[in-house]
Amino acid sequence: MKPRLPEIQALFKKLIASRAVSFPAERQMLDAPNGHGVYLIYSPKGKILHVGRTLRGRNGLRQRLYNHLANSSSFSKKYLKGKGARLRNGYSFKYLVVASPKKRAYLEAYATGVLCPLHIGTGAEEF
């Protein structure tokens, strides 16, 4: 069944309404599930910095958010200038588990278009 715009909008509303979770202090566990989904990263002042989704990986959202802390993402390398540990200082995230890869892609694209985050990871080199 093809996802329809109202379905993606409903998922977006759930994502926005989900609780904000602080990135953990050093040596603390990241409070995120192993399921795949879409996530938002917020600055300490509440600005939306990044919209992302999981593509693969056994530990889903937990692994992807940890990648940002460990400088294994374009967001941490480019936007945070290689200092992913800064996320431990008042940054937070919201997430929504979405099983369907196609719905994750649509939701990430929709959220990016609506929220206009400060960083967009295109995977392309800057020119």
A tleap script that builds the chain and sets N, CA, C and O, in Angstrom:
source leaprc.protein.ff14SB
mol = sequence {
  NMET LYS PRO ARG LEU PRO GLU ILE GLN ALA
  LEU PHE LYS LYS LEU ILE ALA SER ARG ALA
  VAL SER PHE PRO ALA GLU ARG GLN MET LEU
  ASP ALA PRO ASN GLY HIE GLY VAL TYR LEU
  ILE TYR SER PRO LYS GLY LYS ILE LEU HIE
  VAL GLY ARG THR LEU ARG GLY ARG ASN GLY
  LEU ARG GLN ARG LEU TYR ASN HIE LEU ALA
  ASN SER SER SER PHE SER LYS LYS TYR LEU
  LYS GLY LYS GLY ALA ARG LEU ARG ASN GLY
  TYR SER PHE LYS TYR LEU VAL VAL ALA SER
  PRO LYS LYS ARG ALA TYR LEU GLU ALA TYR
  ALA THR GLY VAL LEU CYS PRO LEU HIE ILE
  GLY THR GLY ALA GLU GLU CPHE
}
set mol.1.N position { 0.836 -1.186 0.000 }
set mol.1.CA position { 0.000 0.000 0.000 }
set mol.1.C position { 0.879 1.248 0.000 }
set mol.1.O position { 1.821 1.342 0.787 }
set mol.2.N position { 0.580 2.202 -0.875 }
set mol.2.CA position { 1.374 3.415 -0.967 }
set mol.2.C position { 1.019 4.365 0.180 }
set mol.2.O position { -0.157 4.564 0.484 }
set mol.3.N position { 2.042 4.951 0.816 }
set mol.3.CA position { 1.738 5.950 1.842 }
set mol.3.C position { 1.092 7.178 1.198 }
set mol.3.O position { 1.485 7.601 0.111 }
set mol.4.N position { 0.153 7.709 1.844 }
set mol.4.CA position { -0.532 8.901 1.369 }
set mol.4.C position { -0.104 10.079 2.234 }
set mol.4.O position { 0.345 9.907 3.368 }
set mol.5.N position { -0.251 11.274 1.680 }
set mol.5.CA position { 0.165 12.467 2.401 }
set mol.5.C position { -0.473 12.569 3.789 }
set mol.5.O position { 0.240 12.884 4.742 }
set mol.6.N position { -1.776 12.319 3.955 }
set mol.6.CA position { -2.352 12.409 5.306 }
set mol.6.C position { -1.679 11.460 6.304 }
set mol.6.O position { -1.537 11.789 7.481 }
set mol.7.N position { -1.268 10.287 5.829 }
set mol.7.CA position { -0.587 9.337 6.709 }
set mol.7.C position { 0.779 9.881 7.139 }
set mol.7.O position { 1.157 9.750 8.303 }
set mol.8.N position { 1.513 10.483 6.216 }
set mol.8.CA position { 2.824 11.052 6.539 }
set mol.8.C position { 2.646 12.260 7.460 }
set mol.8.O position { 3.434 12.448 8.387 }
set mol.9.N position { 1.633 13.069 7.220 }
set mol.9.CA position { 1.351 14.211 8.097 }
set mol.9.C position { 1.004 13.744 9.506 }
set mol.9.O position { 1.399 14.381 10.482 }
set mol.10.N position { 0.274 12.643 9.622 }
set mol.10.CA position { -0.061 12.097 10.946 }
set mol.10.C position { 1.198 11.608 11.656 }
set mol.10.O position { 1.353 11.823 12.858 }
set mol.11.N position { 2.090 10.957 10.929 }
set mol.11.CA position { 3.362 10.529 11.529 }
set mol.11.C position { 4.180 11.739 11.966 }
set mol.11.O position { 4.809 11.715 13.024 }
set mol.12.N position { 4.175 12.796 11.159 }
set mol.12.CA position { 4.895 14.026 11.502 }
set mol.12.C position { 4.365 14.614 12.808 }
set mol.12.O position { 5.145 15.029 13.666 }
set mol.13.N position { 3.052 14.649 12.958 }
set mol.13.CA position { 2.461 15.171 14.196 }
set mol.13.C position { 2.897 14.344 15.401 }
set mol.13.O position { 3.160 14.894 16.471 }
set mol.14.N position { 2.976 13.021 15.234 }
set mol.14.CA position { 3.450 12.159 16.323 }
set mol.14.C position { 4.914 12.445 16.644 }
set mol.14.O position { 5.299 12.488 17.813 }
set mol.15.N position { 5.720 12.638 15.619 }
set mol.15.CA position { 7.141 12.938 15.825 }
set mol.15.C position { 7.311 14.243 16.597 }
set mol.15.O position { 8.070 14.301 17.564 }
set mol.16.N position { 6.614 15.275 16.177 }
set mol.16.CA position { 6.709 16.584 16.841 }
set mol.16.C position { 6.201 16.505 18.279 }
set mol.16.O position { 6.747 17.165 19.164 }
set mol.17.N position { 5.172 15.711 18.518 }
set mol.17.CA position { 4.578 15.597 19.856 }
set mol.17.C position { 5.354 14.662 20.776 }
set mol.17.O position { 5.090 14.628 21.978 }
set mol.18.N position { 6.303 13.906 20.237 }
set mol.18.CA position { 7.052 12.967 21.086 }
set mol.18.C position { 7.898 13.732 22.100 }
set mol.18.O position { 8.211 14.907 21.910 }
set mol.19.N position { 8.258 13.047 23.169 }
set mol.19.CA position { 9.007 13.726 24.235 }
set mol.19.C position { 10.449 13.971 23.810 }
set mol.19.O position { 11.059 13.156 23.117 }
set mol.20.N position { 10.974 15.100 24.236 }
set mol.20.CA position { 12.379 15.424 23.976 }
set mol.20.C position { 13.243 14.652 24.966 }
set mol.20.O position { 12.929 14.572 26.154 }
set mol.21.N position { 14.326 14.092 24.465 }
set mol.21.CA position { 15.261 13.314 25.275 }
set mol.21.C position { 16.615 14.008 25.209 }
set mol.21.O position { 17.100 14.323 24.123 }
set mol.22.N position { 17.217 14.243 26.349 }
set mol.22.CA position { 18.544 14.866 26.366 }
set mol.22.C position { 19.606 13.857 25.969 }
set mol.22.O position { 19.528 12.683 26.330 }
set mol.23.N position { 20.599 14.324 25.223 }
set mol.23.CA position { 21.752 13.464 24.970 }
set mol.23.C position { 22.419 13.208 26.317 }
set mol.23.O position { 22.443 14.097 27.168 }
set mol.24.N position { 22.956 12.022 26.522 }
set mol.24.CA position { 23.479 11.660 27.842 }
set mol.24.C position { 24.812 12.324 28.179 }
set mol.24.O position { 25.581 12.718 27.303 }
set mol.25.N position { 25.050 12.428 29.475 }
set mol.25.CA position { 26.366 12.865 29.943 }
set mol.25.C position { 27.374 11.777 29.584 }
set mol.25.O position { 26.994 10.650 29.266 }
set mol.26.N position { 28.637 12.113 29.636 }
set mol.26.CA position { 29.678 11.135 29.326 }
set mol.26.C position { 29.539 9.903 30.210 }
set mol.26.O position { 29.263 10.014 31.405 }
set mol.27.N position { 29.729 8.748 29.625 }
set mol.27.CA position { 29.643 7.434 30.280 }
set mol.27.C position { 28.221 7.040 30.680 }
set mol.27.O position { 28.038 6.094 31.447 }
set mol.28.N position { 27.232 7.738 30.180 }
set mol.28.CA position { 25.835 7.378 30.424 }
set mol.28.C position { 25.257 6.768 29.149 }
set mol.28.O position { 25.757 7.014 28.051 }
set mol.29.N position { 24.212 5.979 29.301 }
set mol.29.CA position { 23.573 5.319 28.160 }
set mol.29.C position { 22.673 6.291 27.391 }
set mol.29.O position { 22.040 7.171 27.974 }
set mol.30.N position { 22.636 6.115 26.103 }
set mol.30.CA position { 21.759 6.881 25.238 }
set mol.30.C position { 20.352 6.289 25.333 }
set mol.30.O position { 20.170 5.090 25.121 }
set mol.31.N position { 19.367 7.115 25.649 }
set mol.31.CA position { 17.988 6.661 25.832 }
set mol.31.C position { 17.242 6.695 24.498 }
set mol.31.O position { 16.476 7.618 24.219 }
set mol.32.N position { 17.482 5.673 23.686 }
set mol.32.CA position { 16.819 5.561 22.387 }
set mol.32.C position { 16.643 4.082 22.065 }
set mol.32.O position { 17.446 3.253 22.493 }
set mol.33.N position { 15.605 3.751 21.318 }
set mol.33.CA position { 15.344 2.342 20.999 }
set mol.33.C position { 16.229 1.825 19.868 }
set mol.33.O position { 16.875 2.594 19.155 }
set mol.34.N position { 16.240 0.519 19.727 }
set mol.34.CA position { 16.980 -0.115 18.638 }
set mol.34.C position { 16.180 -0.169 17.340 }
set mol.34.O position { 16.712 -0.558 16.299 }
set mol.35.N position { 14.917 0.214 17.394 }
set mol.35.CA position { 14.098 0.209 16.190 }
set mol.35.C position { 14.524 1.305 15.226 }
set mol.35.O position { 15.216 2.249 15.605 }
set mol.36.N position { 14.104 1.167 13.984 }
set mol.36.CA position { 14.427 2.168 12.969 }
set mol.36.C position { 13.374 3.259 12.962 }
set mol.36.O position { 12.208 3.011 13.270 }
set mol.37.N position { 13.789 4.473 12.608 }
set mol.37.CA position { 12.839 5.567 12.598 }
set mol.37.C position { 13.428 6.869 12.112 }
set mol.37.O position { 14.459 6.900 11.440 }
set mol.38.N position { 12.747 7.950 12.470 }
set mol.38.CA position { 13.110 9.311 12.089 }
set mol.38.C position { 13.332 10.094 13.374 }
set mol.38.O position { 12.656 9.862 14.376 }
set mol.39.N position { 14.292 11.030 13.338 }
set mol.39.CA position { 14.618 11.785 14.547 }
set mol.39.C position { 14.906 13.246 14.222 }
set mol.39.O position { 15.243 13.593 13.090 }
set mol.40.N position { 14.766 14.086 15.234 }
set mol.40.CA position { 15.072 15.512 15.163 }
set mol.40.C position { 16.113 15.811 16.225 }
set mol.40.O position { 16.018 15.294 17.338 }
set mol.41.N position { 17.099 16.627 15.912 }
set mol.41.CA position { 18.084 17.058 16.907 }
set mol.41.C position { 17.878 18.544 17.151 }
set mol.41.O position { 17.820 19.341 16.214 }
set mol.42.N position { 17.769 18.906 18.436 }
set mol.42.CA position { 17.523 20.282 18.864 }
set mol.42.C position { 18.747 20.878 19.552 }
set mol.42.O position { 19.485 20.177 20.244 }
set mol.43.N position { 18.952 22.172 19.355 }
set mol.43.CA position { 20.008 22.897 20.065 }
set mol.43.C position { 19.555 23.137 21.502 }
set mol.43.O position { 18.382 22.936 21.818 }
set mol.44.N position { 20.467 23.565 22.378 }
set mol.44.CA position { 20.059 23.897 23.747 }
set mol.44.C position { 18.990 24.996 23.795 }
set mol.44.O position { 18.241 25.087 24.768 }
set mol.45.N position { 18.917 25.827 22.750 }
set mol.45.CA position { 17.916 26.896 22.702 }
set mol.45.C position { 16.631 26.459 21.999 }
set mol.45.O position { 15.727 27.270 21.794 }
set mol.46.N position { 16.550 25.177 21.632 }
set mol.46.CA position { 15.333 24.644 21.034 }
set mol.46.C position { 15.220 24.772 19.527 }
set mol.46.O position { 14.154 24.510 18.968 }
set mol.47.N position { 16.294 25.171 18.854 }
set mol.47.CA position { 16.268 25.257 17.394 }
set mol.47.C position { 16.469 23.868 16.799 }
set mol.47.O position { 17.253 23.072 17.316 }
set mol.48.N position { 15.768 23.586 15.726 }
set mol.48.CA position { 15.928 22.294 15.062 }
set mol.48.C position { 17.161 22.360 14.175 }
set mol.48.O position { 17.225 23.125 13.213 }
set mol.49.N position { 18.129 21.540 14.529 }
set mol.49.CA position { 19.397 21.533 13.811 }
set mol.49.C position { 19.444 20.502 12.698 }
set mol.49.O position { 20.047 20.744 11.652 }
set mol.50.N position { 18.815 19.359 12.912 }
set mol.50.CA position { 18.975 18.250 11.967 }
set mol.50.C position { 17.754 17.337 12.001 }
set mol.50.O position { 17.193 17.063 13.062 }
set mol.51.N position { 17.359 16.877 10.832 }
set mol.51.CA position { 16.333 15.843 10.689 }
set mol.51.C position { 17.032 14.647 10.059 }
set mol.51.O position { 17.723 14.788 9.050 }
set mol.52.N position { 16.856 13.484 10.645 }
set mol.52.CA position { 17.519 12.302 10.101 }
set mol.52.C position { 16.650 11.067 10.208 }
set mol.52.O position { 15.589 11.076 10.831 }
set mol.53.N position { 17.134 9.994 9.576 }
set mol.53.CA position { 16.441 8.705 9.647 }
set mol.53.C position { 17.481 7.604 9.644 }
set mol.53.O position { 18.627 7.803 9.239 }
set mol.54.N position { 17.067 6.469 10.094 }
set mol.54.CA position { 17.938 5.301 10.034 }
set mol.54.C position { 17.713 4.618 8.695 }
set mol.54.O position { 16.594 4.552 8.187 }
set mol.55.N position { 18.794 4.117 8.143 }
set mol.55.CA position { 18.708 3.389 6.876 }
set mol.55.C position { 18.889 1.899 7.102 }
set mol.55.O position { 18.155 1.080 6.550 }
set mol.56.N position { 19.864 1.563 7.910 }
set mol.56.CA position { 20.195 0.166 8.191 }
set mol.56.C position { 20.927 0.157 9.530 }
set mol.56.O position { 21.041 1.194 10.184 }
set mol.57.N position { 21.397 -0.951 9.919 }
set mol.57.CA position { 22.112 -1.036 11.194 }
set mol.57.C position { 21.278 -1.788 12.198 }
set mol.57.O position { 20.076 -1.556 12.334 }
set mol.58.N position { 21.913 -2.668 12.881 }
set mol.58.CA position { 21.213 -3.555 13.810 }
set mol.58.C position { 20.562 -2.799 14.961 }
set mol.58.O position { 19.501 -3.198 15.441 }
set mol.59.N position { 21.179 -1.723 15.404 }
set mol.59.CA position { 20.672 -1.012 16.579 }
set mol.59.C position { 19.942 0.284 16.248 }
set mol.59.O position { 19.792 1.145 17.116 }
set mol.60.N position { 19.495 0.433 15.034 }
set mol.60.CA position { 18.585 1.488 14.628 }
set mol.60.C position { 18.866 2.886 15.148 }
set mol.60.O position { 19.961 3.421 14.974 }
set mol.61.N position { 17.853 3.473 15.793 }
set mol.61.CA position { 17.952 4.848 16.275 }
set mol.61.C position { 19.072 5.022 17.296 }
set mol.61.O position { 19.795 6.017 17.262 }
set mol.62.N position { 19.214 4.075 18.188 }
set mol.62.CA position { 20.274 4.183 19.198 }
set mol.62.C position { 21.645 4.293 18.525 }
set mol.62.O position { 22.460 5.144 18.884 }
set mol.63.N position { 21.882 3.429 17.553 }
set mol.63.CA position { 23.164 3.438 16.848 }
set mol.63.C position { 23.368 4.748 16.088 }
set mol.63.O position { 24.447 5.337 16.140 }
set mol.64.N position { 22.331 5.203 15.380 }
set mol.64.CA position { 22.480 6.415 14.568 }
set mol.64.C position { 22.723 7.637 15.432 }
set mol.64.O position { 23.576 8.460 15.100 }
set mol.65.N position { 21.999 7.776 16.528 }
set mol.65.CA position { 22.207 8.920 17.412 }
set mol.65.C position { 23.579 8.846 18.076 }
set mol.65.O position { 24.234 9.870 18.274 }
set mol.66.N position { 24.010 7.642 18.418 }
set mol.66.CA position { 25.360 7.486 18.966 }
set mol.66.C position { 26.404 7.869 17.917 }
set mol.66.O position { 27.437 8.444 18.259 }
set mol.67.N position { 26.147 7.558 16.645 }
set mol.67.CA position { 27.076 7.955 15.582 }
set mol.67.C position { 27.310 9.461 15.590 }
set mol.67.O position { 28.427 9.918 15.351 }
set mol.68.N position { 26.268 10.228 15.861 }
set mol.68.CA position { 26.431 11.683 15.927 }
set mol.68.C position { 27.348 12.069 17.089 }
set mol.68.O position { 28.193 12.952 16.941 }
set mol.69.N position { 27.190 11.426 18.224 }
set mol.69.CA position { 28.068 11.691 19.372 }
set mol.69.C position { 29.525 11.332 19.063 }
set mol.69.O position { 30.449 11.992 19.538 }
set mol.70.N position { 29.716 10.286 18.269 }
set mol.70.CA position { 31.056 9.761 17.982 }
set mol.70.C position { 31.660 10.339 16.697 }
set mol.70.O position { 32.647 9.805 16.191 }
set mol.71.N position { 31.094 11.403 16.172 }
set mol.71.CA position { 31.603 12.054 14.956 }
set mol.71.C position { 31.570 11.156 13.729 }
set mol.71.O position { 32.416 11.291 12.845 }
set mol.72.N position { 30.621 10.256 13.660 }
set mol.72.CA position { 30.492 9.368 12.506 }
set mol.72.C position { 29.290 9.760 11.650 }
set mol.72.O position { 28.517 8.904 11.220 }
set mol.73.N position { 29.140 11.050 11.409 }
set mol.73.CA position { 28.036 11.541 10.579 }
set mol.73.C position { 28.434 12.877 9.967 }
set mol.73.O position { 29.305 13.575 10.487 }
set mol.74.N position { 27.793 13.225 8.865 }
set mol.74.CA position { 28.073 14.535 8.262 }
set mol.74.C position { 27.617 15.652 9.196 }
set mol.74.O position { 28.223 16.723 9.223 }
set mol.75.N position { 26.560 15.411 9.957 }
set mol.75.CA position { 26.084 16.425 10.903 }
set mol.75.C position { 27.155 16.761 11.935 }
set mol.75.O position { 27.446 17.935 12.162 }
set mol.76.N position { 27.743 15.745 12.561 }
set mol.76.CA position { 28.763 16.028 13.578 }
set mol.76.C position { 30.050 16.543 12.943 }
set mol.76.O position { 30.714 17.413 13.506 }
set mol.77.N position { 30.405 16.016 11.783 }
set mol.77.CA position { 31.647 16.454 11.135 }
set mol.77.C position { 31.540 17.869 10.590 }
set mol.77.O position { 32.452 18.675 10.771 }
set mol.78.N position { 30.431 18.176 9.926 }
set mol.78.CA position { 30.308 19.485 9.276 }
set mol.78.C position { 29.676 20.536 10.180 }
set mol.78.O position { 30.245 21.610 10.375 }
set mol.79.N position { 28.509 20.236 10.732 }
set mol.79.CA position { 27.811 21.253 11.522 }
set mol.79.C position { 28.471 21.469 12.883 }
set mol.79.O position { 28.649 22.607 13.319 }
set mol.80.N position { 28.834 20.369 13.551 }
set mol.80.CA position { 29.470 20.487 14.872 }
set mol.80.C position { 30.989 20.554 14.769 }
set mol.80.O position { 31.682 20.573 15.786 }
set mol.81.N position { 31.502 20.590 13.553 }
set mol.81.CA position { 32.936 20.725 13.285 }
set mol.81.C position { 33.777 19.662 13.983 }
set mol.81.O position { 34.829 19.957 14.551 }
set mol.82.N position { 33.293 18.415 13.930 }
set mol.82.CA position { 34.038 17.296 14.496 }
set mol.82.C position { 33.963 17.178 16.004 }
set mol.82.O position { 34.753 16.456 16.612 }
set mol.83.N position { 33.026 17.878 16.611 }
set mol.83.CA position { 32.900 17.861 18.075 }
set mol.83.C position { 31.522 17.335 18.471 }
set mol.83.O position { 30.720 18.046 19.077 }
set mol.84.N position { 31.265 16.082 18.119 }
set mol.84.CA position { 29.980 15.470 18.427 }
set mol.84.C position { 29.681 15.423 19.911 }
set mol.84.O position { 28.516 15.409 20.307 }
set mol.85.N position { 30.716 15.398 20.737 }
set mol.85.CA position { 30.516 15.373 22.190 }
set mol.85.C position { 29.805 16.628 22.683 }
set mol.85.O position { 29.270 16.631 23.792 }
set mol.86.N position { 29.786 17.693 21.886 }
set mol.86.CA position { 29.030 18.900 22.264 }
set mol.86.C position { 27.559 18.580 22.491 }
set mol.86.O position { 26.876 19.269 23.249 }
set mol.87.N position { 27.075 17.535 21.833 }
set mol.87.CA position { 25.668 17.158 21.987 }
set mol.87.C position { 25.329 16.827 23.435 }
set mol.87.O position { 24.168 16.900 23.835 }
set mol.88.N position { 26.327 16.466 24.212 }
set mol.88.CA position { 26.111 16.126 25.628 }
set mol.88.C position { 25.824 17.360 26.488 }
set mol.88.O position { 25.476 17.230 27.662 }
set mol.89.N position { 25.967 18.538 25.917 }
set mol.89.CA position { 25.825 19.788 26.672 }
set mol.89.C position { 24.522 20.509 26.350 }
set mol.89.O position { 24.538 21.607 25.793 }
set mol.90.N position { 23.408 19.904 26.695 }
set mol.90.CA position { 22.117 20.575 26.566 }
set mol.90.C position { 21.362 20.330 25.273 }
set mol.90.O position { 20.259 20.849 25.106 }
set mol.91.N position { 21.920 19.557 24.357 }
set mol.91.CA position { 21.211 19.232 23.122 }
set mol.91.C position { 20.223 18.099 23.403 }
set mol.91.O position { 20.412 17.315 24.334 }
set mol.92.N position { 19.187 18.023 22.602 }
set mol.92.CA position { 18.190 16.968 22.797 }
set mol.92.C position { 17.714 16.440 21.447 }
set mol.92.O position { 18.048 16.979 20.392 }
set mol.93.N position { 16.938 15.387 21.513 }
set mol.93.CA position { 16.395 14.800 20.293 }
set mol.93.C position { 14.998 14.266 20.558 }
set mol.93.O position { 14.628 13.967 21.694 }
set mol.94.N position { 14.237 14.154 19.486 }
set mol.94.CA position { 12.944 13.484 19.489 }
set mol.94.C position { 13.023 12.416 18.417 }
set mol.94.O position { 13.788 12.541 17.460 }
set mol.95.N position { 12.239 11.374 18.574 }
set mol.95.CA position { 12.261 10.311 17.573 }
set mol.95.C position { 10.893 9.655 17.462 }
set mol.95.O position { 10.046 9.761 18.348 }
set mol.96.N position { 10.717 8.981 16.349 }
set mol.96.CA position { 9.526 8.172 16.136 }
set mol.96.C position { 9.970 6.898 15.435 }
set mol.96.O position { 10.595 6.954 14.376 }
set mol.97.N position { 9.655 5.766 16.015 }
set mol.97.CA position { 9.962 4.483 15.387 }
set mol.97.C position { 8.985 4.284 14.227 }
set mol.97.O position { 7.769 4.384 14.396 }
set mol.98.N position { 9.533 4.004 13.059 }
set mol.98.CA position { 8.739 3.780 11.848 }
set mol.98.C position { 9.328 2.555 11.154 }
set mol.98.O position { 10.463 2.594 10.679 }
set mol.99.N position { 8.570 1.483 11.095 }
set mol.99.CA position { 9.094 0.221 10.561 }
set mol.99.C position { 9.348 0.261 9.057 }
set mol.99.O position { 10.332 -0.308 8.584 }
set mol.100.N position { 8.497 0.908 8.318 }
set mol.100.CA position { 8.595 0.912 6.857 }
set mol.100.C position { 9.702 1.838 6.357 }
set mol.100.O position { 9.674 3.033 6.652 }
set mol.101.N position { 10.677 1.316 5.607 }
set mol.101.CA position { 11.729 2.178 5.053 }
set mol.101.C position { 11.170 3.289 4.160 }
set mol.101.O position { 11.682 4.409 4.168 }
set mol.102.N position { 10.133 2.985 3.402 }
set mol.102.CA position { 9.547 3.990 2.513 }
set mol.102.C position { 8.885 5.112 3.322 }
set mol.102.O position { 9.035 6.290 2.998 }
set mol.103.N position { 8.160 4.738 4.368 }
set mol.103.CA position { 7.523 5.764 5.206 }
set mol.103.C position { 8.576 6.596 5.937 }
set mol.103.O position { 8.391 7.798 6.122 }
set mol.104.N position { 9.684 5.966 6.357 }
set mol.104.CA position { 10.776 6.728 6.986 }
set mol.104.C position { 11.319 7.772 6.014 }
set mol.104.O position { 11.555 8.919 6.397 }
set mol.105.N position { 11.516 7.376 4.762 }
set mol.105.CA position { 12.044 8.303 3.754 }
set mol.105.C position { 11.078 9.463 3.519 }
set mol.105.O position { 11.490 10.622 3.461 }
set mol.106.N position { 9.791 9.142 3.386 }
set mol.106.CA position { 8.800 10.198 3.190 }
set mol.106.C position { 8.723 11.118 4.406 }
set mol.106.O position { 8.660 12.339 4.258 }
set mol.107.N position { 8.728 10.545 5.593 }
set mol.107.CA position { 8.627 11.355 6.805 }
set mol.107.C position { 9.846 12.254 6.966 }
set mol.107.O position { 9.705 13.425 7.319 }
set mol.108.N position { 11.035 11.726 6.712 }
set mol.108.CA position { 12.243 12.561 6.804 }
set mol.108.C position { 12.165 13.721 5.814 }
set mol.108.O position { 12.468 14.861 6.167 }
set mol.109.N position { 11.761 13.435 4.585 }
set mol.109.CA position { 11.661 14.485 3.565 }
set mol.109.C position { 10.605 15.525 3.948 }
set mol.109.O position { 10.836 16.727 3.808 }
set mol.110.N position { 9.462 15.068 4.423 }
set mol.110.CA position { 8.386 15.983 4.816 }
set mol.110.C position { 8.836 16.858 5.987 }
set mol.110.O position { 8.655 18.076 5.960 }
set mol.111.N position { 9.420 16.241 7.010 }
set mol.111.CA position { 9.870 16.990 8.188 }
set mol.111.C position { 10.953 18.000 7.815 }
set mol.111.O position { 10.959 19.120 8.326 }
set mol.112.N position { 11.858 17.614 6.935 }
set mol.112.CA position { 12.910 18.535 6.498 }
set mol.112.C position { 12.297 19.733 5.785 }
set mol.112.O position { 12.701 20.871 6.025 }
set mol.113.N position { 11.334 19.489 4.917 }
set mol.113.CA position { 10.689 20.578 4.193 }
set mol.113.C position { 9.895 21.508 5.087 }
set mol.113.O position { 9.904 22.721 4.879 }
set mol.114.N position { 9.215 20.969 6.068 }
set mol.114.CA position { 8.389 21.783 6.962 }
set mol.114.C position { 9.241 22.520 7.996 }
set mol.114.O position { 8.997 23.694 8.277 }
set mol.115.N position { 10.235 21.839 8.559 }
set mol.115.CA position { 10.996 22.399 9.681 }
set mol.115.C position { 12.226 23.204 9.269 }
set mol.115.O position { 12.718 24.015 10.053 }
set mol.116.N position { 12.725 22.997 8.068 }
set mol.116.CA position { 13.911 23.703 7.567 }
set mol.116.C position { 15.047 23.706 8.590 }
set mol.116.O position { 15.420 24.770 9.085 }
set mol.117.N position { 15.606 22.527 8.919 }
set mol.117.CA position { 16.684 22.465 9.912 }
set mol.117.C position { 17.920 23.227 9.443 }
set mol.117.O position { 18.114 23.440 8.246 }
set mol.118.N position { 18.749 23.633 10.396 }
set mol.118.CA position { 19.944 24.398 10.068 }
set mol.118.C position { 20.972 23.575 9.305 }
set mol.118.O position { 21.765 24.140 8.551 }
set mol.119.N position { 20.981 22.256 9.478 }
set mol.119.CA position { 21.902 21.382 8.737 }
set mol.119.C position { 21.098 20.377 7.931 }
set mol.119.O position { 20.159 19.760 8.434 }
set mol.120.N position { 21.480 20.226 6.674 }
set mol.120.CA position { 20.884 19.186 5.834 }
set mol.120.C position { 22.026 18.328 5.320 }
set mol.120.O position { 22.894 18.808 4.589 }
set mol.121.N position { 22.025 17.066 5.700 }
set mol.121.CA position { 23.063 16.146 5.238 }
set mol.121.C position { 22.692 15.573 3.891 }
set mol.121.O position { 21.820 14.708 3.802 }
set mol.122.N position { 23.339 16.042 2.843 }
set mol.122.CA position { 23.015 15.568 1.499 }
set mol.122.C position { 23.915 14.432 1.057 }
set mol.122.O position { 23.611 13.744 0.082 }
set mol.123.N position { 25.017 14.224 1.759 }
set mol.123.CA position { 25.971 13.203 1.348 }
set mol.123.C position { 26.881 13.683 0.238 }
set mol.123.O position { 27.791 12.960 -0.169 }
set mol.124.N position { 26.655 14.881 -0.259 }
set mol.124.CA position { 27.475 15.434 -1.338 }
set mol.124.C position { 28.561 16.338 -0.769 }
set mol.124.O position { 28.402 16.943 0.292 }
set mol.125.N position { 29.637 16.412 -1.481 }
set mol.125.CA position { 30.715 17.314 -1.089 }
set mol.125.C position { 30.281 18.760 -1.331 }
set mol.125.O position { 29.532 19.049 -2.265 }
set mol.126.N position { 30.756 19.643 -0.489 }
set mol.126.CA position { 30.491 21.072 -0.685 }
set mol.126.C position { 31.299 21.550 -1.884 }
set mol.126.O position { 32.360 20.998 -2.177 }
set mol.127.N position { 30.813 22.556 -2.570 }
set mol.127.CA position { 31.584 23.093 -3.695 }
set mol.127.C position { 31.912 24.541 -3.447 }
set mol.127.O position { 32.558 25.178 -4.279 }
savepdb mol mol.pdb
quit
